[in-house]
Each structure stands twice: as C-alpha cells, then as structure tokens.
Amino acid sequence: MKKFSSSNWKWLILALVCLLLEILAGSRFKYQEPEEIYASAINNLIERKHKEFIKIRGNDSLMAHINAGEFDEKLISSLRKQKVMALRFEGDELKFWTSVAIDESIAAYKDSSGFGIAQIKRGWYLIDNHREGKTSTLLCYPLYRQYQLSNNPLLDEGFNSDLPIRSKADFSLNPREFDGVAVGEGLLKAPVYVSFKNPEDVQSPFYLRLFVVLGIFFLAIFLFTSFEYVEHRFSFRWAWLFLFATLVGLRAITQYLEFPFFLKESEWFQSDLYSLNDFVPSLGDLLIDTIILFILTFSAFKGVLLVSRDSSRFEWQPLTKFGIPTLIFAAMLGFTALLLGVLQSLINDSSLNFDVTNILNSGSLTALGLLIAAMLLTIHFLGVNILVIAVQKTGLDNKTLLTHFGIAICLFLGFYWLSGHFEYVLTVQSISYLVAVYITYQLVITQNYFQKTVAILFIVSIFASSLFYRTIHDNERELRQKLAEKIYSPKDLTAESIFLDIETKLEYDGFIREYFKSPVLQKTLLEKRIKQLYFTGYLSRFDMDIYDFDTLGNPFKEMNDYPYSYLEEVYNTRTQSSLSNHFYFVNDPSLRFGYIAKYEVCTDKTTLGKLFILLKPKFIQDEKIFTELLSNADESRDDLSAYSYAIYQDGSLISQSGAYPYSLTYDFDYQKTDYFVQREGYSHLLKEGAGGIFVVISKVRDSILDPITIFSFLFLTFSVFTFLVFTLNTLFMSLRIALARFGGKKRQLASFYSWMGRFLPYRKFRGLFFSTRIQLAMIGLVLVALMLTGYFTIQYITFTYSQRQNERLDSKVKSILSAIENERRFGEMMDYNDELAAYLNQLAEFYNTDINLFSPDGQLLASTQMRIFQSGVLLDKINPLAYTKISIESRSQHTQMERIGKIHYLASYVPIFDGDRKLIAYMNVPFFSNEKELRQELSSFLENFINIYVFFFILAGILAYLISKRITSPLILIQSRLASTRLGDRNERLEWRQQDEIGQLVKQYNFMVDQLERSAQLLAKSEREDAWKEMAKQIAHEIKNPLTPMKLSVQHLQHAWKDKNENLDQTFKRVTSVLIEQIDSLSLLATEFSSFAQMPEAKSEEFELSEVLSSVVELYFNSPDVDIHFSADKERMIVFADKNQFSRAFHNILKNAIQSIPDDRRGRIEIDLIKEGDQAVITVRDNGCGMTEDITQRIFTPSFSTKNSGMGLGLAITKQIIESAGGTIEFESEVNKGTIFTVTLNLR
C-alpha cells in the first residue's frame, strides 16, 4: 500500500457514523427514566396481547373446541406457542383448561367481562373474559409471575420473557399504596400501578448493540489498512507503535466514559463476579484488556518474525550492548509474573467454577474464564517467541546468555522485593515456567510447526493444570471449613417454612381432640395419622416422636420416654425461635439439633391435655426426595451431596449423613482440630465446636486421575483455542487479500480465488512435507474417530438413560398401582380426604416418590405435596395434555415431560379402577431425579473420555512421528544420495531388503546410478575426444597464424638472395626479426597451453594479504595513461594459500583491467581490501569499456579472449587459483562504464 487512498477513509467514516448513532440513540435511552421505558414496553405488550385475544376470539374453529370443552392436543399446543391459556367455567366449576401454569384463584374473575388484569396467587395475568349466561370463557396471559414460595431460584419469578425487563416489581390497583408508574391506561378497565425494585437494571435495545458491533468492525478495517500504510510508508516499528497507541487510547477513553453504557447490563461486567483492581473492575473488562494485549503481542510477534527473516545478524548487534539482553530477560520475567498473577487471581478471586473434573457443572462463564486463561498463556508464549528470536539474532553463546539470565533473575527478585508485593510461590512459578517454555521451544525449534505447537501445548497444559489443581484443592478445603461452621447450627429453613403450613392444621385437627376424649383410641393410631398426614415428603427426614400428657403433666395413656418437666425445660430454655409460632429449634446436640412443638389440646371450655411433638434429624439422611420447589433460597445451604459428615457429642455419634461409615465413638485424635486427616480412602476435616461437639466432614480422596483429567481438559481447551486462532488468522489474511483485491478494480475479481487460496489450509497442505502429512493424516483420523465415538456414546448414554428412567418410573407406577388395587379400603378412603392423604403419604414414603391423585374429571383429590397446589405453583387440575391421552384417547398409561419453574421431569399417568372396573381416579407419579443423575453420568463419562482422548492424541502423535520417520527415512536417504549424485563421481548404491514400494524405488535408483556411471564414462570419452579435437583446431589455427608470415618472409628472402638484391642485408635482418618474433609467439603459445594443462601443485602457506597486493600494484603504478589507487584496512589479514599463484592471479586481474581501458580515455583503477567478519574482500574497479552480456557468459571460459593476441587463458587460470584456495571470484560489468571484480578469501 503505497498511498493511503480516499476509499480507506470510508471505513473510519462508517465507524464514526455507527458509533455516533449509538451515542445519540443511547443517550436518549440512557437519560430516559427507566420506569418510562418499562411502562412503554408493558403498554406495547398489553396492546399486542389484546389484539391477539381478539384474533383468537375470531377463530371460530378454535373457539368451538374451547366452548365444547374438547381437550385437543393441537388446540393446546397452538395456544401454548402464544403463551396463552384458555379456561372455561360452567357456573362455579372449571370444566376446561389448556394449562396448569395458573391457579384456582383465577375463578374470582369469571364473573367479570372484557379485557383486564387479574391478581392471583401465581402473579398478575392479562385476561379476556367472555360470558354467555353461566358460562365464562377466559383467555389468560402471564404478565408477571410471583409465587407464594418466594425467593426460590427454581421458580422463574419476574416479567414474562416477551418483555425486556429483568427488574422485579410490585403491582397494585391502588395508586396510593406506593409510588408507582401507571400502565394499561386506555387499554385496561382500570390502570395498574407498578413499582420496580431495580429500575436501573434496564436492558438496552438490540439496535444499540448492532451499532457498536458494526462500528467496531469498520474501525478494525480502518486500523488494519492504516497499519499496512504506516508499515509500508515507514517501518513495522512505527506501525506497531501506531496500533499500540490507538488501541490503548481507545480503551482508556471508553473505560473513562463508560462507553458503551449497556456493557454494565451484562453479568460479565459485574464486580461481584470478579474484580482485579480499579483498572480491571470486572471479568468483561479483563476480557477486553486481554484481547487488546493479545492483538498487540500477536502483531509484534508476526512483525519481529518478518524482520528477523529479512535482516542480517549485524543489525541485531546493538542488542548485545549496555546489558540489553539482561534487561530483556528481566522484562520477560516481570511479564511472566504479571500474566501468571492475573491468571492466579482469576482462578482464586472469581466466583467462577473452575472445577473441570465436573465438566457439566461448569457454565458459560467458566468457558469465558478458560478463554481468558488460554489467551494469557498464548500471549506469554508469543512473548517467549519474540525473546528467542531476539536472543538468536544477537549471536551470543549459551554461556553468555546464561550469565545475562542469572543477572536478570537477581534484578527481578530485587525489584519484586522492593515493590512490597513479593510472593514466593508466584516468583518460583514465574521463573520455572519461563525457563520451561524457553527450553522446550529451543529443543523443538528445528521441528515442523505442528510438532512445535503440540510440544508447547503439552508444557503449557502441564503447568496450567498444576495451577488449577492446587487452586481447586485449596478452594475445596475452604468450602469444607464453611460447611463445618454451618453444621454447628443446622437450622432447616425449608422445614420451618413447611411448619407454617401444618402448625394451624395440627392445632385444629379434630382427630387429636378425639384422641384425648376417647379412651378407645390408641396412641399408635395418633402417631400414625400425624406422621402420614403431616410429616411426609420433606419432613420425612426427621424422626418424629409424640409425647401426650394430661393437664397435670402426667403421661396420658402410655409412659413417655421423657417426663413432662424435661420437655418443658427443653422447650423453654434450650430452644431458639424459628419461622413457625409453634415449632422451635432445639439448640441441643443430644436432641440432634431438631425441633420441638407444644400444643394444648382444648375444647371450647376446657383443656383436654398437652401434646409435645419432637423432631430429630434422622441418623442417616435420605436425599432422594424432591424438595427443591419447597426450599427457601435465603437458606443459602451449600451442596452436601459430595460429602459425608458426622456430629459427635462428648465422643458419641449423634448424627451422620452420607456414604462414609462413621464409628459410633469419636476415634480421631482429640488434639487435632481444624485439621485434615487421610483415612480409608477419604479426606476428613476435623472441626471442634463449643460444648464438646466435634464435626467431621469427609470426602473421597482425590484420585490420581484428577490432575490428569485437569491436564487433559486444559490440553483439549488450549488445542481448540489454538485451532481457532489459526482459523481466525487464515480468515484475517483472506480479508486482507479481499480488501487489497476488491478495493481497486473489479476485473481483479476473477483472480481473488487464487490469491485467497494461498492462505487457506487446504492449499498449504499441498506444500507440507510428506512426513508432516502422514502425521496430520494419522492424528486427524484418530481425532475424527474419537469425536464420532464420543458423540454417539453420549447419544447412546442419553438414550439408554432415558429408557432406564422410563423403566424405573414404569416399574414404580405399577408397584404403587398394584398396592392401591390390593388395598380393599381404597374405595372407602376416597370419601375421606385425610385418610386418603395419609395413605398416599405412606405409599410415597415407602416408594420414595410423590403421588398426585385426580378425579375422573381431572380435579385434584389428594397429593403428597399439597403445598405446591395450595401456594399456586400449579393449578389443582390434571395436566391437559396427559388428560387428552388417558381420558380422551383412553390410554392405559401415559408418560410425558413436564416442567415446574426451571425443573424438567418425567411424569406418568395411569387410570385407577375399582373391583367392578369402574374408573375412580387418575394417578400421577412425577420422577424428578433424571436430569441431575444424567448430568453426573455424562460428566463422569466425559472426564474419562477426555483422558482417553488426549492419551490417544498424544499416542497417535508419537506413533505418527515414528511411522512417518520409518516411512520417510529411506526417502530422505534417497533424497540425500540424489542431492550428492555427481556425473563422473563415484556414486554409492543403496540396499533395501523388502520388496515393497520403497524397494522398487531403491531398485530404480540403483539402476539410475549404473546408467549414470555408464553415461559418465561415455560422456567423459566423448568430451575428451571433443576437447582434443577442439584443442587440435585451436593449436592448428594458432600455429598457422605465425607460419604464414614466416613462410612469406622466407620466400621474400629467397627472392632477394636469388636476385642478389643490394638491400639483402637489410632484408635479411628484417626477415630474421619477423621469424624471431613469430617463434617467440609460438613459444608463448606453448607456454600458455602448458600452464593451463598442468598447474603446478599449490604450496600453501600463511601470508599477509595486503603486502602481496601492494607488491603487485607497485609494478603497475608507472603504467602510462592509467591512475591506480590502492586502499586497505589497517587490520592485518592472514590467508592460507599459494603465495606465488595468488600473485600471478592478481597480475592477471590487474593486467586485464588495464587492457580493458580504451585509448580515448584516461584509465582509473581502484583496488580496495576490506575485512567483513571472517573474510577478506578485494574489489578491483576500472573505468574500461565494460562487457556485453554474451561476453560476460564466457569470460572464464578457456581459450576465450577479446584481444587479438593471447590464448584467453588468464582469467580461467585466475579463477582456478582462487577457487583452489577456497575463495570466490565474481564480477559486475556495464558497457562503456567499466567492470568490478570481487574476490572473497577466508581468513585464518
């Protein structure tokens, strides 16, 4: 790019336009009150839903099904797509419903008419009611979900996902209740007032994000074209500084101005997720900074690599001065410490889950953290590359480099210590990691790119896995410490919230009063009823004991385990308040930190007795019953499913949970508290509390495979990242070509494909070495096979697990159904709700499941989790799709996926018949555990699979390397032999015993060698004959030239003698002079042939070059019409050669230079002798007539000459002398300007 064309400015203009539009639109959005934005969105939704309701009402076919009360699957599905529910009341009875995501309190609005809003237990709904007589048809849309089971993360409370509102809110029809914004004015019968709890949590419109993305894209193109322009106009150094200043400046401006403002809406930019310091306050900021640093480092690496290929070593020599290598090493150590410190902070200080041993529990934020870690390590590796290139170009030996590195370590440690942030572990890690990467890179620097990449990935993954493993191990121990603190006072907030529902029922339970009135009723019946009716489901994790006393405190019907005074003392002095008014938390380890309730059983006038209910956590807890929907998020209980724990009081076990079999007595060392002990394959934390309490939390010891799993996962992650970087680099280069080719003339469109092909991987594959292609092919086949195996295995596990879950559910349903059918009194229980509920609770506890019972018309009869229906989480009706299958289609059993909040589960429905095969009810059994168990099974498989994957990857790499070496070694041998094959030399034959393709190739090579030897012999013979013929012609021609004048002179002398010419003496003298001259010419001719044919054996010796050149030059200083200038470096230059032959060669060069000067100009010859490294360079420059191209091609050919005399052997002999001394001779010539001869000799 020689010119910065105006078309390049268009990218900057487009970027500024997009960013300006974002600023203008964003300012209007940013400075607008959030409540106004929310109200506008809600009003738009209300208006849109009103139109949809009208459209549904106008669908005669659909309304006909609804009015007829026909449960049709297509009808239900079509309404669900619009998130609309249809309800049909006949009088006070609900006869038709399309969803259970509503509750029975909607019946209060059946008498209204028209479009409005309804407040029910489940939240606020838009409704449209149409009445015809006693029949009401309601269309409902959930505007805001709000449950009585508040603060439960599994219940997706909040506005409907059709609204871009994340803030929670309060609704009211009374404007005076709170200061809220009115919505629905002119749309609803009466407006509703909304108060937003987090009004600042506004989700910006999509178009603002689009403007920013486009602006960044156009700005990136402009920066790239500007970078290329600066690089071509000035240098890469200035281009990189331009890029650095631009990116850093833009980052500083955007961070200062908080642009774009909507970034703060993202979870990535929340400081509670991660914060490094004031400059990097969030994970998103760290991501942006890392990307900028990656771009700068990658561009610096590419530039240094390019410069290193195009420049010689002496340009890097200034790096060796003033201790610059030491500063480079010290800076690299500091850079390493900085990156590792950030990486360690990311792992330790963020709330991300980096426990990659449980892969499926890691979310998208963990993937983002791993991406940042991969970029940081890649940045460091690129920095090491730059360091290696700089060090290599200095030409310093290893000993000197080691000295510089040692000094750099001292400087680094000193500066780090003085900074006041010295960390021993981080310091050792930084030094060892830099050394490991540097040494590894040096060891594999001669390997191909693929092998170097795999080796570096291996080393980086080993280091990163050790860092991750240590951090995960430390974090897990900290978590156990926190869990131990919570177990000291194990209040169960979920149980307390359930107590709120049952305490009033217990107080007014008529059976309890009858028990105190009737002497016939036994205590076992009371215990059975209370347990089955009230303490099932979640509360079944408690052991329940009932203690009955009369009004005086004496045992009522049977002796109790505890006296009245003891229970009264516990109730009054050893308890803490709870959410319940009757149940109090017992802060006494001897009672297992349970709960106690006291009831005075009274009639209207008298007190009948007193009842204590004591709940103790079961000795071994059962975690299988589904209770998430009934739990309270404020409880903040950590997951204990991976742990076992025990509580000891005065050395005796009082409670335990989990798989580890604890001893009944405390058998650990009493002296060791807050201490980790390894025993029986478990890691135990011993924690001492007040009152002689010891808590032991145990976890299965980390397997030796855990660090291997972490290594495998990180190796795979970094490999994928490397592949993505390679792909992006390829796309970037393709974009570069596209901009260059399309930016100009459109006729170049046809050549774009060929240009782009140079940068695509499949094109470059053709240029790879055969061994590299074998390695890539083998590894590629292994990886593809493993990937396909993994994919289909995961699909198979999912499928078989689903089948297994269905079979388990089916087996459980059939067992429960069989138990019900075998219960003779079940038909009678249908008329007694309490007895029916108690029986279902008994079945549910036995089969460890929940059971819902519906009447033939779909009405809920009983449930083991009545609170879910009573609190409005679900409508007290059967699921309409299931009802369609088992009632309308008369299926004997139907299983489908259902959802409550964020929980998906299997649900099976079966009809129940009495002895006369009359339908009496439908039973529903939900199966909740499949999703969690499936994740665990898949996670376990993926851990093992990734280990195997990486193992086979490395094994395939090693085998591919060995096999490729085995296959290509004979090819390399053949290549080397072919390269050394010389016509006329002795060429060795190859031996290969196997009769394979390589054997055939070797056979052909040996045949070629034999043919070559025969051809060389024939060629040598032919050349000798041709040479003798040519030489004979030359000799004959050269001899004939002087013989002709000699013959003429003799004949002239004969005539003069015969005629007795008076000038005979003069003629005789002239003839003899000519004859002597021609004889001398023949003698010179013979001498030249003799010198060329047989050069005397060189007698090499050491001599000072400038002295010999000076002695030769002095012989020609007095040459007429020629100025000779000689200059030489003062430094002595010793060569090892034949002194006399070298003097003769330089005589020839100098003589040839003088003879090349035409008569019409004064000659000038410049002779320079300089030292360049380990060589001496002699240049002889003349201003002669120069040489044409055809002369330059034959200047060193024997017998070629441009003069009328001589044999043309001088320069041929000169070249032979110089080359025999290990030197070279070259020349440059330009017609009518002169010639430059350059002789290079090796110095001693």
Secondary structure, DSSP 8 states (H G I E B T S, - for coil): --S--HHHHHHHHHHHHHHHHHHHHHHHHHSS-HHHHHHHHHHHHHHHHHHHHHHHHT-HHHHHHHHHT---HHHHHHHHHTT-EEEEEETTEEEEES-SSS-GGGGGGTT--EEEEEEETTEEEEEEEEEETTEEEEEEEEEEE--SSTT-TTS--EE-TTS-B-S-EEEES-TTTS--EEE-TTTSSS-EEEEES-TT-B---HHHHHHHHHHHHHHHHHHHHHHHHHHHHT-HHHHHHHHHHHHHHHHHHHHHHT-SGGGGGSGGG-TTT---SSSS-SHHHHHHHHHHHHHHHHHHHHHHHHHHHHS-GGGGGGGGSTTHHHHHHHHHHHHHHHHHHHHHHHHHHS-----TTSGGG--HHHHHHHHHHHHHHHHHHHHHHHHHHHHHHHT--HHHHHHHHHHHHHHHHHHHHHTT---HHHHHHHHHHHHHHHHHHHHTTTS-HHHHHHHHHHHHHHHHHHHHHHHHHHHHHHHHHHHHHHHHS---HHHHHHHHHHHHHHHT-HHHHHHHH-SSS-HHHHHHHHHHHHS-GGGGGEEEEEEEE-TTSSBSSS--SS-HHHHHHHHHHSEE--SSSSEEEE--GGGTT-EEEEEEEE-SS-EEEEEEEEEEE-SB----S--GGGS-GGG-----TT-EEEEEETTEEEEEESSS---SB--S-TT--SEEEEETTEEEEEEE-TTSEEEEEEEE---THHHHHHHHHHHHHHHHHHHHHHHHHHHHHHHHHHHHHHTS-GGGHHHHHHHHHTTSHHHHGGGS-HHHHHHHHHHHHHHHHHHHHHHHHHHHHHHHHHHHHHHHHHHHHHHHHHHHHH-TTHHHHTT-HHHHHHHHHHHHHHHTS--EEE-TTSBEEEETTHHHHHTTSS-SB--HHHHIIIIIS--S-EEEEEEETTEEEEEEEEEEE-TTS-EEEEEEEEE--HHHHHHHHHHHHHHHHHHHHHHHHHHHHHHHHHHHHHHHHHHHHHHHHHHH--TTS--------S-SHHHHHHHHHHHHHHHHHHHHHHHHHHHHHHHHHHHHHHHHHHHHHHHHHHHHHHHHHHHHHHTT-TTHHHHHHHHHHHHHHHHHHHHHHHHHHHHHHS-----EEEEEHHHHHHHHHHTTTT-TTEEEEEEE-SS--EEEEEHHHHHHHHHHHHHHHHHTS-TTS-EEEEEEEEEETTEEEEEEEE-S----HHHHTTTTSTT--SSSSS-S-HHHHHHHHHHHTT-EEEEEEETTTEEEEEEEEE--
